[in-house]
């Protein structure tokens, strides 16, 4: 799927029951610095945590990753935090911090009525014609490769929605997680005409 992975210096020490234990063994400040570095270098508009910051919903490693993401969301924009990095990168404030909520799916599995209040939906069940697979198929293949924990999931096609909860940053605008964020070429220096040129190329393209 051409995703890029970034890694911290967190110790892989086995199962942990609490975020406090995890952050102690990982060395919280050191790993936080790694996360801040990636934010400042990659400069994302949106950060999505896969797990919640609540220690009662998952295990320590997962919770700690969300806690660090929430702290790094603000720390990356603060020039006083990890200032030694600023000789290579500049402070950066992402627009939104989101949690990819699983509450709706958990409710369904328990025969409960899902509560979508405060959540924004994103359709992720699209088809990737260049790969000949749907995005859920690609996700299933990726998940099934997580062999150290015995994962294996069914391959699905069709519509599928993921739900997102705002944790920090600018409130949602409309029904788009990127609502209110300039994602056009105009934000890139000397590239204001690129978008227009791309549209002209697409209009003239004659598929054989």
RODREN-359956 format. One line per 8 residues: their letters; for each residue x, y, z of N, C-alpha, C, O. Coordinates in steps of 0.1 Angstrom, whole numbers, always signed. Layout:
% RODREN-359956
A> X:Y:Z:X:Y:Z:X:Y:Z:X:Y:Z ~ ... .
END
This chain:
% RODREN-359956
XXXXXXXX> +8:-12:+0:+0:+0:+0:+9:+13:+0:+3:+24:+1 ~ +22:+11:-1:+31:+22:-2:+32:+30:+11:+36:+42:+11 ~ +27:+25:+22:+28:+32:+35:+42:+32:+39:+50:+23:+36 ~ +46:+43:+47:+59:+44:+52:+59:+42:+67:+50:+47:+74 ~ +69:+34:+72:+69:+31:+86:+81:+39:+93:+92:+40:+87 ~ +78:+43:+105:+89:+50:+113:+90:+43:+126:+79:+38:+131 ~ +102:+41:+131:+103:+34:+144:+110:+42:+154:+118:+51:+151 ~ +107:+39:+167:+113:+46:+178:+123:+36:+184:+126:+26:+179 .
XXXXXXXX> +129:+41:+196:+138:+32:+203:+132:+25:+214:+138:+21:+224 ~ +119:+23:+214:+111:+16:+224:+116:+1:+225:+118:-5:+215 ~ +118:-3:+238:+122:-17:+240:+111:-27:+239:+100:-24:+244 ~ +113:-37:+232:+103:-48:+230:+105:-58:+242:+113:-67:+241 ~ +97:-56:+252:+100:-64:+265:+89:-73:+268:+88:-79:+279 ~ +79:-76:+259:+69:-85:+262:+56:-78:+267:+55:-66:+267 ~ +46:-86:+270:+33:-81:+274:+33:-72:+286:+40:-74:+296 ~ +26:-61:+285:+25:-51:+296:+11:-48:+299:+3:-46:+290 .
XXXXXXXX> +7:-48:+312:-7:-46:+316:-10:-31:+318:-22:-28:+318 ~ +0:-22:+318:-3:-8:+321:+6:+1:+313:+17:-3:+309 ~ +0:+12:+309:+8:+22:+302:+20:+28:+311:+31:+31:+306 ~ +17:+29:+324:+28:+34:+333:+40:+25:+333:+51:+30:+332 ~ +38:+12:+333:+49:+2:+333:+56:+3:+319:+69:+4:+319 ~ +49:+4:+309:+54:+5:+295:+63:+17:+294:+74:+17:+289 ~ +58:+29:+298:+65:+42:+296:+78:+42:+305:+87:+49:+301 ~ +77:+35:+316:+89:+35:+325:+100:+26:+318:+112:+30:+318 .
XXXXXXXX> +97:+15:+313:+107:+6:+307:+111:+12:+293:+123:+10:+290 ~ +102:+18:+286:+106:+24:+273:+115:+36:+275:+123:+38:+265 ~ +115:+43:+286:+121:+56:+288:+113:+66:+280:+115:+69:+268 ~ +103:+71:+287:+92:+79:+281:+98:+91:+273:+94:+93:+261 ~ +107:+99:+279:+112:+111:+272:+120:+107:+259:+119:+114:+249 ~ +127:+96:+259:+135:+92:+248:+126:+88:+236:+128:+92:+225 ~ +115:+81:+239:+106:+76:+229:+98:+88:+224:+94:+89:+212 ~ +94:+97:+233:+86:+109:+230:+94:+117:+220:+89:+123:+210 .
XXXXXXXX> +107:+119:+222:+116:+126:+214:+116:+120:+199:+116:+128:+190 ~ +116:+107:+199:+115:+101:+186:+102:+104:+178:+102:+106:+166 ~ +91:+104:+185:+78:+107:+179:+78:+121:+175:+73:+124:+164 ~ +82:+130:+183:+83:+144:+180:+91:+147:+167:+88:+155:+159 ~ +103:+140:+167:+112:+141:+155:+104:+137:+142:+106:+144:+132 ~ +97:+126:+142:+90:+122:+130:+79:+132:+126:+78:+135:+114 ~ +72:+138:+136:+62:+148:+133:+68:+160:+127:+63:+165:+117 ~ +79:+165:+132:+86:+177:+127:+92:+174:+113:+92:+183:+105 .
XXXXXXXX> +96:+162:+111:+103:+159:+98:+92:+156:+87:+93:+161:+76 ~ +82:+148:+91:+72:+144:+81:+61:+154:+79:+55:+155:+68 ~ +58:+162:+89:+49:+173:+89:+35:+169:+85:+29:+174:+75 ~ +28:+160:+93:+15:+156:+89:+4:+166:+93:+6:+174:+102 ~ -7:+167:+85:-18:+175:+88:-27:+169:+99:-32:+175:+108 ~ -28:+155:+99:-36:+148:+108:-28:+136:+114:-21:+129:+107 ~ -30:+134:+127:-24:+122:+133:-36:+113:+138:-45:+118:+144 ~ -35:+100:+135:-45:+91:+139:-39:+80:+148:-30:+74:+144 .
XXXXXXXX> -45:+79:+160:-40:+68:+169:-49:+56:+167:-61:+57:+165 ~ -43:+45:+167:-51:+32:+165:-58:+28:+178:-68:+21:+178 ~ -52:+33:+189:-57:+29:+202:-61:+41:+211:-55:+52:+208 ~ -69:+39:+220:-73:+50:+229:-63:+52:+240:-54:+44:+242 ~ -64:+63:+247:-55:+66:+258:-60:+61:+271:-54:+63:+282 ~ -71:+53:+271:-77:+47:+283:-70:+34:+286:-71:+25:+278 ~ -64:+33:+298:-57:+20:+301:-66:+8:+303:-61:-3:+305 ~ -79:+10:+304:-88:-1:+306:-93:-8:+294:-99:-19:+294 .
XXXXXXXX> -89:-3:+282:-95:-8:+270:-85:-17:+262:-90:-24:+253 ~ -72:-16:+265:-63:-25:+258:-50:-26:+266:-51:-23:+278 ~ -39:-32:+261:-28:-34:+270:-18:-22:+269:-20:-13:+262 ~ -8:-23:+278:+1:-12:+280:+8:-6:+268:+9:+6:+267 ~ +13:-15:+259:+20:-9:+248:+11:-1:+239:+15:+10:+235 ~ -1:-6:+237:-11:+1:+228:-15:+14:+234:-15:+25:+228 ~ -18:+14:+247:-22:+26:+254:-11:+36:+254:-13:+48:+252 ~ +1:+32:+257:+13:+41:+258:+15:+48:+244:+19:+59:+244 .
XXXXXXXX> +13:+40:+233:+15:+46:+220:+5:+58:+218:+9:+68:+212 ~ -7:+56:+222:-17:+67:+221:-14:+79:+230:-15:+90:+226 ~ -9:+76:+242:-5:+87:+251:+6:+95:+246:+6:+107:+246 ~ +16:+88:+240:+28:+95:+234:+23:+103:+222:+29:+114:+220 ~ +14:+98:+214:+9:+105:+202:+2:+118:+207:+4:+129:+201 ~ -6:+117:+218:-13:+129:+222:-3:+140:+228:-5:+151:+226 ~ +7:+135:+235:+17:+145:+240:+26:+151:+229:+29:+163:+229 ~ +29:+142:+219:+38:+147:+208:+30:+157:+199:+36:+165:+193 .
XXXXXXXX> +17:+155:+199:+9:+164:+190:+11:+179:+194:+12:+187:+185 ~ +13:+182:+207:+15:+195:+211:+30:+198:+212:+35:+209:+209 ~ +38:+188:+217:+52:+190:+219:+59:+194:+206:+69:+201:+206 ~ +55:+188:+195:+62:+190:+182:+62:+205:+178:+70:+209:+170 ~ +51:+212:+183:+50:+227:+179:+57:+236:+189:+58:+248:+187 ~ +62:+230:+200:+68:+238:+211:+83:+239:+209:+90:+228:+211 ~ +89:+250:+205:+103:+251:+203:+112:+248:+216:+124:+246:+215 ~ +105:+248:+227:+112:+245:+240:+114:+230:+242:+122:+226:+250 .
XXXXXXXX> +106:+222:+235:+106:+208:+237:+116:+202:+227:+114:+204:+215 ~ +126:+195:+231:+136:+188:+223:+142:+198:+213:+142:+196:+201 ~ +146:+209:+218:+152:+220:+210:+164:+216:+203:+168:+222:+193 ~ +171:+205:+207:+183:+201:+200:+180:+196:+185:+188:+196:+177 ~ +167:+193:+183:+163:+189:+170:+162:+200:+160:+162:+198:+148 ~ +161:+212:+165:+157:+224:+156:+169:+228:+147:+167:+237:+139 ~ +180:+223:+149:+191:+225:+139:+189:+217:+126:+196:+220:+116 ~ +179:+208:+126:+176:+200:+115:+162:+201:+110:+159:+200:+98 .
XXXXXXXX> +153:+204:+119:+139:+205:+115:+132:+217:+122:+139:+223:+131 ~ +120:+221:+118:+113:+232:+124:+101:+227:+132:+96:+216:+130 ~ +97:+234:+142:+84:+230:+150:+73:+229:+140:+72:+236:+130 ~ +64:+220:+143:+52:+217:+134:+40:+214:+143:+41:+205:+152 ~ +29:+220:+140:+16:+217:+147:+7:+211:+137:+1:+218:+129 ~ +4:+198:+139:-6:+192:+131:-20:+198:+134:-22:+204:+144 ~ -29:+197:+125:-42:+203:+126:-51:+195:+136:-58:+201:+144 ~ -51:+182:+135:-60:+174:+143:-53:+161:+148:-45:+155:+141 .
XXXXXXXX> -57:+157:+160:-54:+144:+165:-67:+136:+166:-76:+140:+173 ~ -67:+124:+160:-79:+116:+160:-77:+102:+165:-65:+97:+165 ~ -87:+96:+171:-87:+82:+174:-95:+74:+164:-107:+78:+162 ~ -90:+64:+158:-97:+55:+149:-106:+46:+158:-102:+35:+161 ~ -117:+51:+162:-126:+44:+172:-131:+31:+168:-135:+29:+156 ~ -131:+21:+177:-136:+8:+174:-149:+6:+182:-155:-5:+182 ~ -154:+16:+189:-166:+14:+198:-178:+9:+190:-185:+1:+196 ~ -180:+14:+178:-192:+10:+171:-191:-5:+167:-201:-12:+169 .
XXXXXXXX> -180:-10:+163:-178:-24:+160:-179:-33:+173:-185:-44:+172 ~ -174:-28:+184:-174:-35:+196:-189:-36:+201:-193:-47:+206 ~ -196:-26:+199:-211:-26:+203:-218:-36:+195:-227:-44:+200 ~ -216:-37:+182:-223:-47:+174:-219:-61:+178:-228:-70:+178 ~ -207:-63:+181:-203:-77:+185:-209:-81:+198:-210:-93:+201 ~ -214:-72:+206:-221:-75:+218:-236:-73:+217:-243:-72:+227 ~ -241:-72:+205:-255:-70:+202:-261:-58:+208:-272:-58:+213 ~ -252:-47:+209:-256:-34:+214:-258:-24:+203:-253:-26:+192 .
XXXXXXXX> -266:-14:+205:-268:-4:+195:-256:+6:+195:-252:+12:+205 ~ -249:+7:+183:-237:+16:+183:-241:+30:+185:-251:+35:+181 ~ -232:+37:+192:-233:+52:+194:-223:+59:+186:-211:+59:+188 ~ -228:+66:+176:-220:+73:+167:-218:+88:+170:-213:+96:+162 ~ -223:+92:+182:-223:+106:+186:-208:+111:+187:-200:+104:+193 ~ -205:+122:+180:-192:+128:+181:-182:+121:+172:-170:+125:+172 ~ -186:+112:+164:-177:+105:+155:-179:+109:+140:-191:+113:+137 ~ -169:+109:+132:-170:+112:+118:-166:+99:+110:-156:+93:+114 .
XXXXXXXX> -174:+96:+100:-172:+83:+93:-164:+86:+80:-164:+96:+74 ~ -156:+75:+77:-148:+76:+65:-150:+62:+57:-148:+52:+63 ~ -154:+63:+45:-156:+51:+37:-142:+46:+32:-135:+53:+25 ~ -138:+34:+37:-125:+28:+33:-126:+15:+25:-116:+8:+23 ~ -138:+12:+20:-140:+0:+13:-138:+1:-2:-143:-7:-10 ~ -130:+11:-7:-128:+13:-21:-120:+3:-28:-114:-6:-21 ~ -119:+4:-41:-112:-6:-49:-99:+1:-55:-100:+12:-60 ~ -88:-6:-54:-75:-1:-60:-73:-8:-74:-68:-19:-74 .
XXXXXXXX> -76:-1:-85:-76:-8:-98:-61:-12:-102:-60:-22:-109 ~ -51:-4:-98:-38:-7:-102:-33:-20:-95:-25:-28:-101 ~ -38:-23:-83:-34:-36:-76:-44:-47:-78:-42:-58:-75 ~ -56:-43:-83:-67:-53:-85:-72:-59:-72:-78:-70:-72 ~ -72:-51:-62:-77:-55:-49:-84:-43:-42:-81:-31:-45 ~ -93:-46:-33:-100:-36:-25:-91:-33:-13:-82:-41:-10 ~ -93:-21:-7:-85:-17:+4:-87:-27:+16:-77:-30:+23 ~ -99:-32:+19:-100:-42:+29:-93:-55:+26:-88:-61:+36 .
XXXXXXXX> -91:-59:+14:-83:-70:+10:-69:-68:+13:-62:-77:+19 ~ -64:-56:+10:-50:-53:+13:-47:-53:+28:-37:-58:+33 ~ -57:-47:+35:-56:-47:+50:-56:-61:+56:-48:-64:+65 ~ -64:-70:+50:-65:-83:+56:-52:-91:+53:-48:-98:+62 ~ -46:-89:+42:-33:-95:+39:-22:-90:+48:-14:-98:+53 ~ -23:-77:+51:-13:-71:+60:-15:-77:+74:-5:-81:+81 ~ -27:-77:+79:-30:-82:+93:-26:-97:+94:-21:-101:+105 ~ -29:-105:+84:-26:-119:+84:-11:-122:+85:-6:-133:+88 .
XXXXXXXX> -3:-112:+81:+12:-113:+82:+17:-111:+96:+29:-112:+99 ~ +9:-107:+105:+13:-104:+119:+13:-117:+126:+5:-120:+135 ~ +22:-125:+122:+22:-139:+126:+27:-142:+141:+23:-152:+147 ~ +34:-132:+146:+39:-134:+160:+28:-135:+170:+29:-140:+181 ~ +16:-130:+167:+4:-130:+175:-7:-139:+170:-18:-139:+175 ~ -4:-146:+159:-14:-156:+154:-25:-149:+147:-36:-155:+147 ~ -24:-137:+142:-35:-131:+135:-38:-137:+122:-29:-143:+115 ~ -50:-137:+118:-55:-141:+105:-69:-136:+104:-78:-139:+113 .
XXXXXXXX> -72:-128:+94:-86:-122:+93:-92:-126:+79:-85:-129:+69 ~ -105:-126:+78:-112:-129:+66:-110:-118:+56:-109:-106:+60 ~ -110:-121:+43:-109:-112:+33:-122:-107:+29:-131:-115:+26 ~ -124:-94:+29:-138:-88:+26:-137:-78:+15:-127:-71:+13 ~ -148:-77:+7:-149:-67:-3:-162:-60:+0:-171:-65:+7 ~ -164:-48:-5:-176:-40:-4:-174:-28:+5:-163:-25:+10 ~ -185:-21:+8:-185:-9:+16:-180:-12:+30:-184:-22:+36 ~ -172:-3:+36:-168:-4:+50:-165:+10:+55:-158:+18:+48 .
XXXXXXXX> -170:+12:+67:-168:+25:+73:-159:+24:+85:-160:+15:+93 ~ -150:+34:+87:-142:+35:+99:-147:+48:+105:-151:+58:+98 ~ -146:+49:+118:-151:+61:+126:-140:+67:+134:-131:+60:+139 ~ -140:+80:+134:-129:+88:+140:-135:+98:+151:-145:+104:+148 ~ -128:+99:+162:-131:+108:+173:-120:+118:+174:-108:+115:+174 ~ -124:+131:+175:-115:+142:+177:-109:+142:+191:-117:+142:+200 ~ -96:+141:+193:-90:+141:+206:-84:+155:+209:-84:+159:+221 ~ -79:+162:+199:-72:+175:+201:-72:+182:+187:-72:+176:+177 .
XXXXXXXX> -70:+195:+188:-68:+203:+176:-81:+209:+171:-91:+210:+178 ~ -81:+213:+158:-92:+220:+152:-104:+211:+150:-103:+200:+145 ~ -116:+216:+154:-128:+208:+153:-131:+204:+138:-126:+211:+129 ~ -139:+194:+136:-142:+189:+123:-150:+200:+116:-158:+208:+122 ~ -148:+201:+103:-156:+210:+94:-162:+201:+83:-156:+195:+75 ~ -176:+199:+84:-183:+191:+75:-181:+176:+79:-179:+173:+90 ~ -181:+167:+69:-180:+153:+71:-167:+147:+66:-167:+135:+62 ~ -157:+155:+66:-144:+151:+61:-133:+153:+71:-133:+164:+77 .
XXXXXXXX> -125:+143:+74:-115:+145:+84:-105:+155:+81:-97:+160:+89 ~ -104:+158:+68:-95:+169:+63:-102:+182:+61:-96:+191:+55 ~ -115:+183:+65:-122:+195:+63:-116:+207:+69:-112:+207:+81 ~ -115:+218:+61:-109:+230:+66:-94:+231:+65:-87:+241:+69 ~ -88:+220:+59:-73:+219:+58:-70:+221:+43:-76:+214:+34 ~ -61:+230:+40:-57:+232:+26:-49:+221:+21:-37:+220:+25 ~ -54:+212:+12:-46:+201:+7:-43:+203:-8:-40:+194:-15 ~ -45:+216:-13:-42:+219:-27:-27:+222:-29:-19:+223:-19 .
XXXXXXXX> -23:+223:-42:-9:+226:-45:-6:+240:-41:+6:+243:-41 ~ -15:+248:-38:-12:+262:-35:-4:+264:-22:+2:+274:-20 ~ -4:+254:-14:+4:+254:-1:+19:+251:-4:+27:+253:+5 ~ +22:+247:-16:+36:+243:-19:+42:+255:-27:+36:+260:-37 ~ +53:+260:-23:+60:+271:-29:+62:+269:-44:+67:+259:-48 ~ +58:+279:-52:+59:+279:-67:+52:+267:-73:+57:+263:-84 ~ +42:+262:-67:+35:+251:-73:+20:+254:-76:+12:+244:-77 ~ +16:+266:-75:+2:+270:-76:-5:+265:-89:-17:+262:-89 .
XXXXXXXX> +3:+264:-100:-3:+260:-113:-3:+245:-115:-8:+240:-125 ~ +4:+237:-106:+5:+223:-108:-9:+216:-108:-11:+207:-117 ~ -18:+220:-99:-31:+214:-99:-38:+216:-112:-45:+207:-116 ~ -38:+228:-117:-44:+231:-130:-38:+222:-141:-46:+217:-149 ~ -25:+221:-141:-19:+213:-152:-23:+198:-151:-25:+192:-161 ~ -24:+193:-138:-28:+179:-137:-42:+177:-142:-45:+167:-148 ~ -51:+186:-139:-65:+185:-143:-66:+185:-159:-73:+178:-165 ~ -57:+194:-165:-57:+194:-180:-52:+181:-185:-57:+176:-195 .
XXXXXXXX> -42:+175:-179:-37:+162:-184:-47:+151:-182:-49:+143:-192 ~ -55:+151:-171:-65:+141:-169:-77:+143:-180:-82:+133:-185 ~ -80:+155:-182:-91:+158:-192:-87:+153:-206:-95:+149:-214 ~ -74:+154:-209:-69:+151:-223:-66:+136:-224:-63:+131:-235 ~ -65:+129:-213:-60:+115:-213:-70:+106:-220:-82:+107:-217 ~ -66:+99:-230:-74:+90:-238:-70:+75:-234:-60:+70:-239 ~ -78:+69:-226:-75:+55:-222:-77:+45:-234:-87:+45:-240 ~ -66:+38:-237:-67:+28:-248:-77:+17:-245:-79:+8:-254 .
END
